[in-house]
């Protein structure tokens, strides 16, 4: 730790750390701010700049991240609640099912940390709820299920975009994240389309009647023609490859704990980005357009 960092921390010690973020101890928040301030100075080679301003900017940055993380505490819907919400969405007008399922999925994904475990749980719950809802639509059940899966696909594309933003931002913070953590996040991003298709296939095996046929057809079509999430992932990975390669820091701290901390921070950043995407989508009027046959988005 350099002298510049210790001077900055003495001169600009943060106020009211005890109550600002109850889920993080004052010591932990202080350490996070000190590290972020140090990395800011390190980025410019400790030349020029203002160490006091570094601290102020770092404090604001860490507080934004913690607030974003804490927004979802205690608010993440259970898998049963997600299933029920999606099932109810399929009982509505067919024209609105896709948008409703997308909104439900986005809300569920942005309520906590956007990590691999959360994605699996939410995707499985949405598919199960849609499958249950489709059984009550009789002859229109297949169409309702297809519209629900289109909404899920679009929501996962937004999740891929949020993860892309998070990895890109983290890669730009030289020294804060290791190549290993960024590469793991990119690998999780690459697996998003597979997760979607595999969940459809698994659901088809346990389904019966029209739901089974429809889910199997959707999975086969997705494998053959691509998906919205697949198109977003492809675009994201091509942009992120160079950013990850240019990240300076290797894994310095001892393995597992350091990696867990970095991936948790990335998951928090991604969830925050997804909340922004979800808010923007909700405030923008929906214009129905024909979907490209490839399923890929620009």
C-alpha atoms as one frame of an Amber mdcrd trajectory, in Angstrom:
protein
   0.000   0.000   0.000   1.529   3.338  -0.990   2.014   6.480   1.017  -0.426
   8.300  -1.279  -3.186   5.930  -0.264  -2.601   6.228   3.471  -2.449  10.036
   3.241  -5.743  10.122   1.357  -7.460   7.878   3.865  -6.307  10.027   6.788
  -7.359  13.309   5.164 -10.790  12.271   3.948 -12.168   9.669   6.307 -15.823
   8.975   5.379 -18.648  10.076   7.651 -21.498   8.001   9.089 -20.178   4.659
   7.881 -22.005   2.740  10.621 -25.531   3.306   9.384 -25.029   4.027   5.706
 -24.948   0.391   4.578 -26.072  -1.988   7.343 -25.194  -5.096   5.307 -21.537
  -4.030   5.131 -19.453  -3.256   8.192 -17.926   0.267   8.480 -14.471  -1.307
   8.275 -15.319  -3.221   5.097 -16.840  -0.151   3.415 -13.827   1.927   4.440
 -11.437  -0.680   3.025 -13.379  -0.849  -0.271 -13.265   2.935  -0.631  -9.559
   3.034   0.204  -8.798   0.415  -2.427 -10.906   2.185  -5.072  -9.194   5.514
  -4.286  -5.798   3.865  -4.553  -6.634   2.320  -7.924  -7.758   5.712  -9.223
  -4.373   7.196  -8.350  -2.588   4.128  -9.712  -4.354   4.504 -13.071  -2.600
   7.827 -13.673   0.720   6.556 -12.340   0.349   8.578  -9.101   1.091  11.689
 -11.169  -1.098  14.784 -10.915  -4.656  14.632  -9.734  -5.964  15.237  -6.241
  -5.900  12.436  -3.662  -8.744  14.014  -1.727 -10.867  14.095  -4.887  -9.867
  10.468  -5.561 -11.343   9.560  -2.192 -14.568  11.505  -2.767 -15.082   9.886
  -6.175 -14.236   6.430  -4.830 -16.649   6.860  -1.924 -19.467   7.812  -4.295
 -18.646   4.871  -6.558 -18.625   2.302  -3.730 -21.823   3.690  -2.222 -23.563
   3.432  -5.600 -22.474  -0.186  -5.891 -23.602  -1.013  -2.333 -26.941   0.741
  -2.818 -27.477  -1.172  -6.043 -26.723  -4.428  -4.256 -28.928  -3.616  -1.266
 -31.933  -2.620  -3.398 -32.633  -6.273  -3.918 -32.157  -7.463  -0.320 -35.323
  -9.083   0.967 -37.133  -8.308  -2.308 -36.036 -11.187  -4.522 -39.137 -13.201
  -5.432 -39.119 -16.901  -4.622 -39.232 -19.452  -7.425 -42.847 -20.214  -6.473
 -43.784 -16.522  -6.746 -42.134 -16.308 -10.175 -44.027 -19.397 -11.332 -47.327
 -17.924 -10.124 -46.654 -14.545 -11.760 -45.841 -16.179 -15.106 -48.812 -18.517
 -14.865 -51.075 -15.508 -14.315 -49.449 -13.724 -17.286 -50.449 -16.586 -19.594
 -54.076 -16.104 -18.581 -54.012 -12.586 -20.058 -54.474 -11.477 -23.663 -52.065
 -13.369 -25.926 -50.696 -10.122 -27.398 -49.399  -9.017 -23.990 -47.908 -12.305
 -22.763 -44.409 -11.778 -24.166 -44.032  -8.309 -22.628 -45.450  -9.435 -19.283
 -43.142 -12.449 -19.050 -40.167 -10.308 -20.037 -41.047  -7.802 -17.289 -41.473
 -10.560 -14.683 -38.141 -12.113 -15.644 -36.279  -8.795 -15.615 -37.705  -7.918
 -12.209 -36.677 -11.298 -10.789 -33.164 -11.170 -12.256 -32.492  -7.583 -11.161
 -33.676  -8.092  -7.576 -30.472  -9.757  -6.398 -27.049 -10.520  -7.840 -27.032
 -11.449 -11.521 -25.010 -14.642 -11.221 -25.150 -18.150 -12.659 -27.165 -19.617
  -9.785 -29.815 -16.874  -9.938 -30.121 -17.207 -13.702 -30.712 -20.954 -13.507
 -33.356 -20.599 -10.807 -35.227 -17.786 -12.552 -35.158 -19.399 -16.002 -36.408
 -22.720 -14.607 -39.174 -20.978 -12.632 -40.329 -18.949 -15.667 -40.449 -22.022
 -17.906 -42.334 -24.022 -15.265 -44.848 -21.216 -14.699 -45.384 -20.839 -18.446
 -45.859 -24.571 -18.841 -48.478 -24.599 -16.080 -50.223 -21.537 -17.511 -50.358
 -23.017 -21.006 -52.332 -26.040 -19.815 -55.271 -23.755 -19.011 -55.376 -22.161
 -22.473 -56.718 -25.230 -24.279 -56.232 -24.855 -28.051 -54.383 -21.535 -27.623
 -51.957 -22.998 -25.098 -49.193 -23.575 -27.655 -49.309 -19.953 -28.844 -49.346
 -18.642 -25.266 -46.328 -20.798 -24.383 -44.419 -19.606 -27.452 -45.112 -15.978
 -26.569 -43.958 -16.578 -22.980 -40.691 -18.121 -24.178 -40.181 -15.176 -26.520
 -40.479 -12.869 -23.519 -37.991 -14.994 -21.563 -35.569 -14.958 -24.495 -35.774
 -11.156 -24.703 -35.219 -10.835 -20.943 -32.136 -13.062 -21.128 -30.819 -10.906
 -23.983 -31.126  -7.919 -21.624 -29.297  -9.922 -18.933 -26.517 -10.644 -21.434
 -26.285  -6.947 -22.262 -26.089  -6.068 -18.558 -23.338  -8.640 -18.020 -21.484
  -7.193 -21.004 -21.673  -3.720 -19.446 -20.437  -5.055 -16.111 -17.472  -6.934
 -17.596 -16.559  -3.975 -19.790 -16.670  -1.574 -16.850 -14.695  -3.949 -14.636
 -12.081  -4.501 -17.354 -11.567  -0.740 -17.475 -10.761  -0.618 -13.759  -7.166
  -1.763 -14.046  -6.117  -3.475 -10.845  -9.545  -4.035  -9.293 -10.466  -7.233
 -11.120  -8.241 -10.083 -12.245  -8.271 -11.651 -15.689  -9.465 -14.831 -14.038
 -12.633 -13.216 -12.639 -13.416 -11.421 -15.913 -12.846 -14.602 -17.915 -15.171
 -16.540 -15.611 -17.864 -13.873 -16.042 -17.408 -14.043 -19.819 -17.707 -17.843
 -19.730 -20.957 -17.533 -17.746 -22.190 -15.043 -20.341 -21.338 -17.457 -23.159
 -23.394 -20.173 -21.435 -26.601 -18.095 -21.320 -28.040 -19.359 -24.605 -27.225
 -22.961 -23.680 -28.961 -22.470 -20.331 -32.113 -21.263 -22.094 -32.171 -24.094
 -24.639 -31.301 -26.815 -22.125 -34.043 -25.625 -19.767 -36.569 -25.826 -22.603
 -35.386 -29.354 -23.419 -35.524 -30.508 -19.803 -39.007 -29.043 -19.372 -40.167
 -30.832 -22.526 -39.107 -34.191 -21.104 -41.242 -33.748 -18.002 -44.212 -32.140
 -19.802 -47.140 -33.840 -21.485 -49.466 -33.137 -24.379 -49.268 -29.819 -26.230
 -46.776 -28.339 -23.748 -44.309 -31.147 -24.406 -44.598 -30.807 -28.176 -44.316
 -27.024 -28.073 -41.309 -26.915 -25.739 -39.500 -29.519 -27.812 -40.191 -27.565
 -31.010 -38.978 -24.347 -29.378 -35.755 -25.984 -28.189 -35.097 -27.519 -31.628
 -35.816 -24.217 -33.379 -33.538 -22.323 -30.982 -30.672 -24.750 -31.638 -31.130
 -24.473 -35.388 -31.949 -20.789 -35.833 -30.494 -19.011 -32.830 -32.085 -16.872
 -30.143 -32.190 -13.237 -29.099 -29.922 -13.985 -26.148 -27.518 -15.890 -28.418
 -27.238 -12.901 -30.752 -26.521 -10.561 -27.840 -23.941 -12.951 -26.368 -22.135
 -13.286 -29.692 -21.917  -9.515 -30.041 -20.812  -9.061 -26.429 -18.049 -11.665
 -26.462 -16.438 -10.273 -29.597 -16.229  -6.858 -27.904 -15.035  -8.153 -24.546
 -12.224 -10.437 -25.710  -9.759  -7.557 -26.142 -10.842  -5.807 -22.946 -10.193
  -8.943 -20.898  -6.850  -9.567 -22.591  -5.767  -6.005 -21.751  -6.576  -6.344
 -18.029  -3.307  -5.892 -16.195  -3.795  -7.660 -12.876  -3.392 -11.386 -12.437
  -4.791 -13.169  -9.394  -2.650 -11.819  -6.535  -4.611 -12.747  -3.454  -5.077
 -16.372  -2.440  -7.398 -18.161  -4.874 -10.941 -18.977  -3.849 -11.802 -16.140
  -1.454 -10.430 -13.430  -3.725 -12.228 -14.866  -6.751 -15.499 -15.130  -4.826
 -15.204 -11.477  -3.805 -14.503 -10.349  -7.373 -17.296 -12.431  -8.910 -19.768
 -11.174  -6.278 -18.826  -7.585  -7.164 -19.268  -8.377 -10.874 -22.658  -9.974
 -10.171 -23.664  -6.830  -8.284 -22.515  -4.585 -11.124 -24.414  -6.712 -13.655
 -27.595  -6.624 -11.555 -27.304  -2.842 -11.307 -26.881  -2.560 -15.070 -29.891
  -4.831 -15.601 -32.010  -2.651 -13.312 -31.094   0.298 -15.508 -32.062  -1.613
 -18.649 -35.323  -2.755 -17.060 -36.200   0.784 -15.963 -35.459   2.122 -19.435
 -37.591  -0.546 -21.101 -40.493   0.094 -18.746 -40.427   3.829 -19.479 -40.284
   3.309 -23.264 -43.495   2.670 -25.232 -43.533  -0.811 -26.741 -43.589  -0.973
 -30.537 -44.336  -4.397 -31.924 -42.015  -5.386 -34.725 -41.542  -8.558 -36.711
 -38.887 -10.747 -35.190 -35.891 -11.671 -37.348 -35.900 -15.348 -38.272 -32.389
 -15.810 -36.871 -33.476 -14.472 -33.495 -30.360 -12.333 -33.356 -30.396  -8.675
 -32.423 -28.136  -5.853 -33.516
